[in-house]
Amino acid sequence: MNHHSQSSEGRHDDDDSSLSEFLASLMDFTPTIPDELVEHYLAKSGFQSPDLRLTRLVAVATQKFVAEVAGNAHQHCKARQATIPKDKRDKQQKDKRLVLTMEDLSKALHEYGVNVRHQEYFADSPSTGMDPATRDE
């Protein structure tokens, strides 16, 4: 064996031990998404494994994805709020809470290649709940 293949094998062993340590640590980790829920959706997609570490790995990846999308949607929400004229923004948000919209979430998901199109619901109409005689249509 030449020196190159020996160092390559050494790195491979390090990678294997790191992976083994990571997978073992998953057994001590309690993910936000319950194992039963992950197992349900894995089974629904045709995947089954008796190895709980794989279920936890999917849960961790899902949790990370959801957290990133939520963070990006929050940034879109803040950017949208910043475009509202200050006088209207002050009237709308005396308590300073941000309101996440489907538009914010759609923009965030689009960054990950997920395109969301939602139907306009009756409640999405600006005239919802108004007396028909006072509507500006």
C-alpha positions in Angstrom: 0.0 0.0 0.0 1.2 3.5 -0.7 1.1 6.3 1.8 -1.9 8.0 0.1 -4.2 5.0 0.5 -3.2 4.6 4.2 -4.1 8.2 5.0 -7.3 7.9 3.1 -8.2 4.8 5.1 -7.4 6.7 8.3 -9.8 9.5 7.4 -12.4 6.9 6.5 -12.0 5.3 10.0 -12.3 8.7 11.6 -15.4 9.4 9.5 -16.9 6.1 10.6 -16.2 6.7 14.3 -17.7 10.2 14.0 -20.8 8.9 12.3 -21.1 6.1 14.9 -20.8 8.7 17.8 -23.4 10.9 16.1 -25.8 8.1 15.6 -25.3 6.9 19.2 -26.0 10.5 20.4 -29.3 10.4 18.7 -30.5 7.8 21.2 -30.0 10.4 24.0 -31.7 13.2 22.1 -35.4 13.9 22.4 -36.5 15.6 19.2 -39.3 18.1 19.1 -41.1 15.9 16.6 -42.2 12.7 18.3 -40.8 9.4 17.0 -44.4 8.1 16.4 -45.2 11.0 14.1 -42.0 10.6 12.1 -42.5 6.8 11.9 -46.1 7.4 10.7 -45.0 9.6 7.8 -42.0 7.4 7.0 -44.3 4.4 6.8 -46.8 6.4 4.7 -44.0 7.1 2.2 -43.1 3.4 2.2 -40.0 3.5 4.4 -39.7 1.2 7.4 -36.7 0.5 9.7 -36.5 -1.0 13.1 -33.5 1.3 13.8 -34.8 4.2 16.0 -31.6 6.1 15.2 -32.8 6.5 11.6 -36.2 7.8 12.8 -34.4 10.3 15.1 -32.1 11.4 12.2 -35.2 12.2 10.1 -36.7 14.0 13.0 -33.6 16.1 13.5 -33.4 17.0 9.8 -37.1 17.9 9.7 -36.7 20.0 12.9 -33.8 21.9 11.3 -35.7 22.4 8.0 -38.8 23.7 9.8 -36.7 26.0 12.0 -34.9 27.4 8.9 -38.1 28.0 7.0 -39.7 29.6 10.1 -36.7 31.9 10.5 -36.8 32.9 6.9 -40.5 33.5 7.0 -39.9 35.7 10.0 -37.4 37.8 8.1 -39.9 38.1 5.2 -42.5 39.2 7.7 -40.2 41.9 9.1 -39.3 43.1 5.6 -43.0 43.3 4.7 -43.8 45.2 7.9 -41.0 47.7 7.1 -42.6 48.6 3.8 -45.9 49.7 5.5 -46.0 53.5 6.0 -45.0 54.3 9.6 -48.3 56.0 10.6 -50.3 52.9 9.5 -47.8 50.5 11.0 -48.1 52.3 14.4 -51.9 52.1 14.3 -51.8 48.4 13.3 -49.2 47.3 15.8 -49.5 49.0 19.1 -48.3 45.7 20.8 -45.4 45.3 18.3 -46.4 41.7 17.4 -45.6 40.5 13.9 -48.3 38.7 11.9 -46.9 35.9 9.8 -48.9 35.6 6.5 -49.2 32.8 4.0 -47.2 35.1 1.6 -44.3 35.2 4.1 -44.3 31.4 4.4 -44.6 30.9 0.7 -41.6 33.1 0.0 -39.6 31.3 2.6 -40.5 27.9 1.2 -39.8 29.0 -2.3 -36.2 29.5 -1.3 -36.0 25.7 -0.6 -37.7 24.8 -3.9 -41.2 24.3 -2.3 -43.9 26.2 -4.2 -47.1 26.8 -2.3 -50.2 28.0 -4.0 -53.2 28.5 -1.8 -56.7 29.2 -2.8 -58.2 32.5 -1.8 -60.7 31.8 1.0 -63.8 33.8 1.7 -62.1 35.1 4.8 -59.1 36.3 2.7 -61.4 38.9 1.1 -61.0 42.4 2.4 -64.8 42.9 2.4 -65.4 39.8 4.6 -67.8 40.5 7.4 -69.0 43.8 6.1 -72.6 44.7 5.5 -73.3 44.1 1.8 -74.7 47.6 1.5 -71.4 49.2 2.6 -69.0 47.1 0.4 -66.9 48.9 -2.2 -67.4 46.6 -5.1 
